Amino acid sequence: MFLTVATLPHYLIARGLISPASIVDGDFAIVEAGRRNRNFKVLQRGGPGLFVKQVRQPEWQAVHTLEREAACYRMVQAAPELAPMAQLLPGWVDHDPARALLIVDLLPDGENVTEHHLRLGTFPPEIGRLLGRGLAAYHAGLAGHLAGRAEAAAFPRQVHWILTLEATGYAALEQMGGAPIQLAALLRQTPEIPRQFAALAREWRADSLIHGDMKWDNCLVHPGPDGEPVLRIVDWELADLGDASWDVGSIIQSYFVHLLLTTPPRPDLPPAWLLAQTFERLGEIRPALRAFWECYAEARGFVLAASRSYLERCLRFAAARLIVTIVEHMNGQPQLTQEACAMLLASLRLLRDPGRAATDLTGLPS
């Protein structure tokens, strides 16, 4: 049964999550907030709100990814040793496998990190520190707590698909049509990129619980009880036992992509011009990226030499995440934009010299 605004109240009453009196008294409202899934925000005047997520179609992939997210919530609810991660997630309320549906607490008023930076017009180091501590909280040793847990069976332990292009080919991109076909052609013309990705695939290690789809839009910031910002991370549908460097690289590339997309384009000039203009602006994000990395490395207990080596490794994964970002932005578009081509060039630059990129992006000496 797919829920609608009309049927959701009856479903919530049947599950014991709201009272019939709240409907009669008009104490709640429902707002559709769907994107990839059927999402609803349930607002209650006299109690906490709810966020309801249901798959749009009962396809295996969609159902499986929702199960992975539900597994994360079940684990952190049941295991005291996962408390550091629990503080990052909305509170778990209910999971209905028969309807491929998940319900969690509706977070207080806030904004995702993209909205936060756009509103401020700057990149506060305090947000970088929040992100660094947040990622470290679920990367640092949690994988060891998952052994033997039934929920761990939901995680497929897969290498990210973008790293397997050299082995699997470009059919998946080409089937999307339009801009992804052009991207596949450019990757064929630049074999160094898929070759380096294949090297990353061989280095991939399932050493941590990872979010898998880490980006600013999935990181929410809202004021805490003391007025200080609090971080919550949502949309754990691609959570897995995988390589922590993927999540870290994803945050780094989020900063860079935001800077690139807010650099005024010049379609009459080549993508290399836009990339150069973006690098000229790195000073705007450098303090936040340095704060992010230093907090993450400190929380993970990295010594200086290991910290630098690991940062450069994360930047190689950031290069791979840039290509995924191109696919996300360009799917359904007829042709690649100047921004997308500049991201491709940036990916190649990070792969060729991650050491220099580490200094450029964070200001840390080599």
Protein Blocks (a to p, Z undefined) as FASTA:
>chain_A
ZZdfklmmmmmmmnopacfklmmnopaccddfbfkbccdddddfkbccddddddfbfcfk
lmmmmmmmmmmmmmmmmmmklmmmmmmpccdfbdcfknopaddddddddddfklmmmmno
pacfklmmmmmmmmmmmmnoplmmmgopaklmmpgoiacfklmmmmnojmlmmmngpjlm
mmmmmmmmmmmlmmmmmmmmmmpccfbccehlacfklpccdddfkopacdddehjllgcc
ddfklmmmmmmmmmmmmmmmmpccdfkbcfklmmmmmmmmmmmmmmmmmmmmmmmmmmno
pafklmmmmmmmmmmmmmmmmmmmmmmmmgopabdcfklmmmmmmmmmmmmmmmlmmmmm
nopaZZ
